[in-house]
Amino acid sequence: MTDRSRRPWRYANQLPLPVEAAILNLKREKPYWGARKIRERLLRRFSCEVKVPARSTIHAVLDRHGLVQRRGRRRHQAQGTPLSLGQKPNELWCTDYKGEFLLGNKKYCYPLTVTDHASRYLLLCEALESTCEALAFTAFERLFKERGLPCSIRSDNGVPFASPNSLFHLSKLAVWWLRLGITIERIQPGHPQQNGRHERMHLTLKTETTRPAGMHSLQQQSKFDDFLEEFNNERPHEALDMKCPAEVYTPALRRYRGLPELAYPFHDQTIHVTNCGRICLHRKKINLSTVFAGQAVGIKEVEEGIWLVSFMDYDLGYIDLEEKTLQPLNNPFGPKV
């Protein structure tokens, strides 16, 4: 005694063989047509004589016979922006996290550092417990209140300065900088020499403050504070004709006074981006990016159903209202060259 096959005698919704053959023949005749166009051709050919299958069914038939070319997953690789020279104090600040290291209590320390490019002045060296955005916001806000605002900030493409999956690789921190009128600069991935002055400072910082490391973050911050004082006021720098950075650096003229209001007088509407990163327009929801959550953007209809989306003075892309999609423009951020 053996088990008999449990395969059903018939399938209630099985596609008739002539229809399946017609789908395959049409695909071979038109190899660049997809399921949608093939279905439309079948509707015209069979009229009301045969029930034409749904587009998803046609796609499944083509896929089953190996006639669907699968596209590789598109990966958006970060790219650098044009880099400015930063020849005067506060024209360009450089920022980065020095590589994390273990403290004496077995917890990691992530030093956030900021230097002035022209004078080599070490503006900030903060012992943080992670690279999360909230801690970076707090550190930079305190720095801006104390030192004023630079023209540009240069960083790498890592978190929290950039976000690998967002529009133009922006992060909430970068959007905040833009709101403050600060231009963002990013080095090319794998080219730390484009931030060479800052990286050289990191080497000295590592040598003098982490061997050995502090027992806890407060002790380590005390080491950083002593290093900052010596680096700026006592240590001569060859590139500065043996002057100390404090002798060259001057405070920024632009003061930090919070975020200015955004207005779009040359656009049709001003819309606030929702917390989930969407624009609601004519009862339709279009995904923009969560990094713009709560921000005001301007929209202007350039053709029927096509809207231009702008943030501050930057054009982000065009919205197709019928398709509910955003077609981004070339990256508008970074120094103008």
Backbone torsions as a table, in degrees:
resi	resn	phi	psi	omega
1	MET	NA	124.7	177.5
2	THR	-126.8	153.4	178.6
3	ASP	-68.0	138.2	176.0
4	ARG	-85.1	158.8	-179.5
5	SER	-60.3	136.7	178.6
6	ARG	-93.5	8.7	179.0
7	ARG	-68.0	130.9	-179.1
8	PRO	-65.3	152.3	179.8
9	TRP	-67.3	-34.2	-179.1
10	ARG	-146.1	155.1	176.4
11	TYR	-108.7	127.2	-173.6
12	ALA	-62.4	-38.8	-175.7
13	ASN	-110.9	24.5	-179.0
14	GLN	-66.9	137.8	-179.0
15	LEU	-71.0	129.1	178.1
16	PRO	-56.7	140.0	-178.3
17	LEU	-57.5	-40.1	178.6
18	PRO	-61.2	-37.1	179.5
19	VAL	-68.2	-43.0	178.8
20	GLU	-62.7	-40.5	178.2
21	ALA	-64.2	-38.0	179.0
22	ALA	-64.9	-38.8	178.4
23	ILE	-62.2	-46.5	-178.2
24	LEU	-66.8	-40.7	178.9
25	ASN	-63.9	-41.5	179.9
26	LEU	-66.0	-37.3	177.1
27	LYS	-64.5	-38.2	179.6
28	ARG	-70.3	-32.2	176.9
29	GLU	-71.4	-39.0	-178.1
30	LYS	-122.0	77.6	-172.1
31	PRO	-64.2	-18.7	-178.2
32	TYR	-97.9	5.2	177.5
33	TRP	-86.1	145.1	175.5
34	GLY	-99.1	-175.2	-175.6
35	ALA	-62.0	-36.0	-177.2
36	ARG	-64.9	-45.6	-179.4
37	LYS	-70.5	-37.4	178.5
38	ILE	-63.7	-40.8	178.6
39	ARG	-63.0	-40.8	179.3
40	GLU	-63.5	-40.2	177.8
41	ARG	-65.1	-39.5	178.5
42	LEU	-65.6	-37.4	177.9
43	LEU	-61.2	-39.0	179.8
44	ARG	-74.4	-32.7	-177.3
45	ARG	-75.5	-47.1	-174.0
46	PHE	-90.8	-13.8	-179.1
47	SER	52.2	-122.2	-178.4
48	CYS	-103.0	5.2	-175.5
49	GLU	-70.6	-39.2	-176.3
50	VAL	-128.1	141.7	176.9
51	LYS	-76.6	114.9	-178.6
52	VAL	-78.8	132.6	-178.1
53	PRO	-68.5	164.7	178.9
54	ALA	-68.8	162.7	-179.4
55	ARG	-60.0	-39.2	-179.9
56	SER	-64.8	-34.7	178.4
57	THR	-68.6	-41.8	178.1
58	ILE	-62.3	-42.6	178.1
59	HIS	-61.6	-40.5	179.8
60	ALA	-64.4	-38.5	178.1
61	VAL	-63.3	-46.6	-179.9
62	LEU	-63.6	-39.3	179.9
63	ASP	-66.3	-40.1	-179.4
64	ARG	-63.0	-29.9	-179.0
65	HIS	-98.5	12.3	175.7
66	GLY	70.7	28.0	-177.6
67	LEU	-104.9	11.3	177.2
68	VAL	-108.5	124.2	178.4
69	GLN	-91.2	113.9	-177.4
70	ARG	-81.7	132.1	178.4
71	ARG	-84.8	139.0	174.9
72	GLY	-66.4	151.4	179.6
73	ARG	-64.7	127.9	-178.4
74	ARG	-76.8	124.8	178.9
75	ARG	-112.4	126.7	-179.6
76	HIS	-91.9	104.5	-178.1
77	GLN	-86.1	136.7	180.0
78	ALA	-64.2	145.1	177.9
79	GLN	-130.8	151.5	178.2
80	GLY	-76.5	165.1	175.9
81	THR	-105.9	166.9	170.5
82	PRO	-57.9	143.5	-176.3
83	LEU	-110.9	134.9	178.9
84	SER	-85.6	169.3	-177.2
85	LEU	-84.0	-33.8	179.2
86	GLY	57.2	58.8	-172.6
87	GLN	-88.3	-11.7	179.6
88	LYS	-121.8	153.4	178.8
89	PRO	-55.0	136.7	176.7
90	ASN	72.6	3.5	170.1
91	GLU	-71.7	-33.8	-177.8
92	LEU	-147.5	125.3	170.0
93	TRP	-106.8	148.0	177.4
94	CYS	-116.9	139.0	-178.2
95	THR	-138.4	152.7	178.5
96	ASP	-172.6	167.6	169.5
97	TYR	-101.0	123.6	171.2
98	LYS	-67.8	145.4	-176.6
99	GLY	-49.0	138.1	-177.6
100	GLU	-64.1	153.9	177.9
101	PHE	-149.0	159.5	-177.9
102	LEU	-83.0	135.6	172.3
103	LEU	-85.8	175.7	179.8
104	GLY	-64.0	-25.5	178.7
105	ASN	-88.6	13.4	176.6
106	LYS	70.6	18.4	173.7
107	LYS	-104.0	150.5	-177.2
108	TYR	-84.6	148.1	175.6
109	CYS	-118.6	133.9	180.0
110	TYR	-119.7	93.8	-177.1
111	PRO	-73.3	121.7	174.0
112	LEU	-94.3	123.7	-176.1
113	THR	-124.0	147.9	176.6
114	VAL	-138.9	130.5	176.3
115	THR	-127.9	155.0	170.8
116	ASP	-86.3	127.0	-171.7
117	HIS	-64.7	-42.9	-174.0
118	ALA	-73.9	-44.3	-173.5
119	SER	-97.1	-6.2	-175.8
120	ARG	63.9	13.2	-177.4
121	TYR	-67.7	128.3	179.3
122	LEU	-84.2	106.7	-174.5
123	LEU	-84.2	-32.6	-174.3
124	LEU	-151.2	137.4	170.5
125	CYS	-145.5	96.8	-170.3
126	GLU	-114.1	126.9	177.5
127	ALA	-83.3	105.5	-178.1
128	LEU	-108.6	158.9	-177.6
129	GLU	-90.4	-9.7	177.5
130	SER	-164.2	177.4	177.5
131	THR	-100.2	22.4	-176.8
132	CYS	-67.3	153.4	-173.6
133	GLU	-62.9	-39.0	-174.9
134	ALA	-60.1	-42.8	179.6
135	LEU	-66.6	-37.6	178.8
136	ALA	-66.9	-40.6	177.1
137	PHE	-56.5	-48.6	-178.0
138	THR	-61.6	-44.2	-178.4
139	ALA	-65.3	-43.7	-178.2
140	PHE	-71.4	-36.1	178.6
141	GLU	-63.6	-42.2	176.8
142	ARG	-63.0	-40.2	179.0
143	LEU	-65.4	-43.4	-179.9
144	PHE	-63.4	-39.5	178.6
145	LYS	-64.8	-33.7	-176.9
146	GLU	-84.3	-40.0	-171.2
147	ARG	-111.7	-8.8	-175.4
148	GLY	88.5	-168.3	-173.7
149	LEU	-112.9	134.8	175.2
150	PRO	-83.1	172.1	173.8
151	CYS	-77.2	-39.7	-176.8
152	SER	-142.6	156.0	172.3
153	ILE	-129.0	130.1	180.0
154	ARG	-107.2	135.7	179.6
155	SER	-147.0	177.3	171.1
156	ASP	-87.4	-166.4	-175.9
157	ASN	-101.4	18.6	-178.7
158	GLY	-90.6	169.9	176.9
159	VAL	-72.8	140.6	4.5
160	PRO	-97.4	10.8	-178.3
161	PHE	-73.0	-29.0	179.6
162	ALA	-141.9	164.3	178.8
163	SER	-129.8	122.9	-171.2
164	PRO	-67.0	-21.5	-173.0
165	ASN	-112.1	5.0	-176.5
166	SER	-98.3	172.9	179.4
167	LEU	-61.9	124.8	-178.5
168	PHE	57.5	21.1	179.9
169	HIS	59.1	28.1	177.9
170	LEU	-76.2	154.5	171.5
171	SER	-120.6	169.7	178.0
172	LYS	-63.8	-32.9	177.2
173	LEU	-65.1	-43.0	179.2
174	ALA	-65.4	-39.5	177.8
175	VAL	-63.6	-38.7	177.2
176	TRP	-63.1	-42.3	176.6
177	TRP	-59.6	-43.6	179.3
178	LEU	-61.2	-41.8	178.4
179	ARG	-60.3	-30.4	179.6
180	LEU	-84.5	3.2	179.7
181	GLY	81.0	21.9	179.5
182	ILE	-99.7	126.9	176.9
183	THR	-77.5	138.5	179.6
184	ILE	-99.5	135.7	174.7
185	GLU	-121.8	139.9	177.0
186	ARG	-130.1	135.9	176.4
187	ILE	-76.6	162.1	177.0
188	GLN	-71.4	142.1	177.9
189	PRO	-57.6	134.7	179.1
190	GLY	79.7	12.1	179.3
191	HIS	-126.9	67.6	-179.4
192	PRO	-64.1	-17.7	179.5
193	GLN	-64.9	-19.2	176.7
194	GLN	-70.9	-12.0	172.1
195	ASN	-122.4	41.0	-168.4
196	GLY	-62.0	-40.1	-179.0
197	ARG	-61.7	-40.4	-179.5
198	HIS	-69.2	-40.8	179.7
199	GLU	-65.7	-34.9	177.4
200	ARG	-65.0	-38.4	175.6
201	MET	-62.5	-37.7	178.8
202	HIS	-60.9	-37.1	179.5
203	LEU	-62.7	-44.4	177.9
204	THR	-66.0	-40.6	178.8
205	LEU	-60.2	-44.5	179.9
206	LYS	-63.3	-43.4	-177.2
207	THR	-64.4	-40.0	-170.7
208	GLU	-95.1	-13.4	-174.3
209	THR	-125.4	-10.1	-175.0
210	THR	-117.1	5.7	-178.7
211	ARG	-127.9	86.8	2.6
212	PRO	-87.0	166.0	176.7
213	ALA	-78.0	164.0	177.2
214	GLY	-69.9	162.2	179.9
215	MET	-70.5	-34.3	-179.9
216	HIS	-147.7	178.3	-173.1
217	SER	-64.9	-34.8	179.6
218	LEU	-66.4	-41.9	178.2
219	GLN	-66.6	-38.6	178.7
220	GLN	-67.8	-37.4	178.0
221	GLN	-64.7	-34.9	176.2
222	SER	-62.5	-39.4	176.0
223	LYS	-63.7	-42.3	179.1
224	PHE	-63.1	-41.5	-179.4
225	ASP	-62.9	-41.7	177.8
226	ASP	-64.3	-40.8	178.9
227	PHE	-64.1	-43.9	-179.3
228	LEU	-60.0	-43.4	179.6
229	GLU	-63.0	-45.1	-179.8
230	GLU	-68.3	-43.2	-176.6
231	PHE	-62.2	-38.5	-175.8
232	ASN	-84.6	-36.2	-168.1
233	ASN	-111.9	-17.0	-175.3
234	GLU	-120.6	-30.8	-171.1
235	ARG	-84.4	113.1	176.0
236	PRO	-67.7	148.6	-178.5
237	HIS	-122.0	125.5	-176.1
238	GLU	-60.2	-40.7	-178.8
239	ALA	-68.2	-13.1	179.1
240	LEU	-106.3	24.4	-176.8
241	ASP	57.6	43.2	177.7
242	MET	63.2	23.1	171.5
243	LYS	-88.0	159.7	173.2
244	CYS	-85.7	150.2	179.6
245	PRO	-54.4	-35.6	-179.1
246	ALA	-65.1	-23.1	178.6
247	GLU	-77.8	-16.1	-176.8
248	VAL	-106.4	-34.1	-174.4
249	TYR	-73.0	142.0	173.7
250	THR	-128.7	147.2	-178.2
251	PRO	-61.9	152.4	179.3
252	ALA	-71.0	144.4	179.8
253	LEU	-79.8	-30.8	179.9
254	ARG	-81.3	122.5	-179.5
255	ARG	-93.7	154.8	178.7
256	TYR	-85.8	119.8	179.6
257	ARG	-130.7	31.8	-179.2
258	GLY	81.6	-172.4	-176.4
259	LEU	-86.8	131.1	175.3
260	PRO	-74.7	157.3	177.4
261	GLU	-72.1	147.0	178.1
262	LEU	-100.2	135.1	177.6
263	ALA	-136.9	145.3	-178.6
264	TYR	-129.6	74.8	-176.4
265	PRO	-67.4	-20.7	-177.8
266	PHE	-100.1	11.0	176.9
267	HIS	-111.2	163.6	-178.7
268	ASP	-74.4	-38.2	-177.3
269	GLN	-143.7	156.9	169.1
270	THR	-114.0	124.2	-176.1
271	ILE	-124.1	139.5	175.4
272	HIS	-92.3	132.6	179.2
273	VAL	-73.0	136.2	-178.5
274	THR	-71.0	168.9	-179.9
275	ASN	-63.2	-23.9	178.2
276	CYS	-93.4	10.8	173.5
277	GLY	82.0	27.9	-177.9
278	ARG	-114.7	155.8	171.0
279	ILE	-107.3	129.7	177.6
280	CYS	-102.8	114.7	-175.6
281	LEU	-137.6	121.0	-179.7
282	HIS	51.8	45.8	177.7
283	ARG	64.9	19.6	176.1
284	LYS	-120.2	145.0	-177.7
285	LYS	-109.8	124.5	-178.7
286	ILE	-119.1	127.2	179.2
287	ASN	-72.2	128.6	174.8
288	LEU	-109.8	-80.9	174.6
289	SER	-174.7	142.6	-179.4
290	THR	-68.4	-18.2	179.2
291	VAL	-68.3	-18.2	177.3
292	PHE	-96.6	10.2	-177.8
293	ALA	-54.5	128.1	179.4
294	GLY	82.6	-7.3	-178.6
295	GLN	-85.9	151.0	176.6
296	ALA	-90.8	130.5	176.6
297	VAL	-122.8	153.4	177.2
298	GLY	-101.6	140.0	177.8
299	ILE	-126.6	144.5	-178.7
300	LYS	-143.1	129.4	-179.8
301	GLU	-78.7	119.6	-179.1
302	VAL	-101.7	-27.2	171.8
303	GLU	-143.5	172.6	179.9
304	GLU	-64.2	115.9	179.4
305	GLY	82.4	-0.2	179.7
306	ILE	-116.4	123.0	-175.2
307	TRP	-122.9	136.5	174.9
308	LEU	-88.2	131.0	178.8
309	VAL	-109.1	129.8	-179.0
310	SER	-128.6	145.0	173.0
311	PHE	-123.0	116.8	-172.5
312	MET	57.1	-124.5	179.5
313	ASP	-97.5	11.6	-174.5
314	TYR	-107.5	128.5	174.5
315	ASP	-86.4	122.0	-175.4
316	LEU	-86.8	-40.9	-176.8
317	GLY	166.7	-172.3	-178.1
318	TYR	-114.3	136.5	176.4
319	ILE	-97.4	128.1	169.1
320	ASP	-95.0	106.8	-172.3
321	LEU	-65.6	-34.1	-179.4
322	GLU	-70.6	-42.1	179.6
323	GLU	-83.3	-13.7	-178.6
324	LYS	56.9	46.7	-179.1
325	THR	-130.8	157.0	174.9
326	LEU	-111.4	125.4	175.1
327	GLN	-101.3	102.5	-175.1
328	PRO	-66.2	149.0	171.5
329	LEU	-85.6	-179.4	173.6
330	ASN	-61.7	150.6	-177.4
331	ASN	-53.2	113.4	-177.0
332	PRO	-85.8	-5.1	-172.7
333	PHE	-94.7	160.6	-177.0
334	GLY	107.3	167.6	-177.6
335	PRO	-61.0	143.3	177.4
336	LYS	-82.3	129.0	-179.5
337	VAL	-126.3	NA	NA
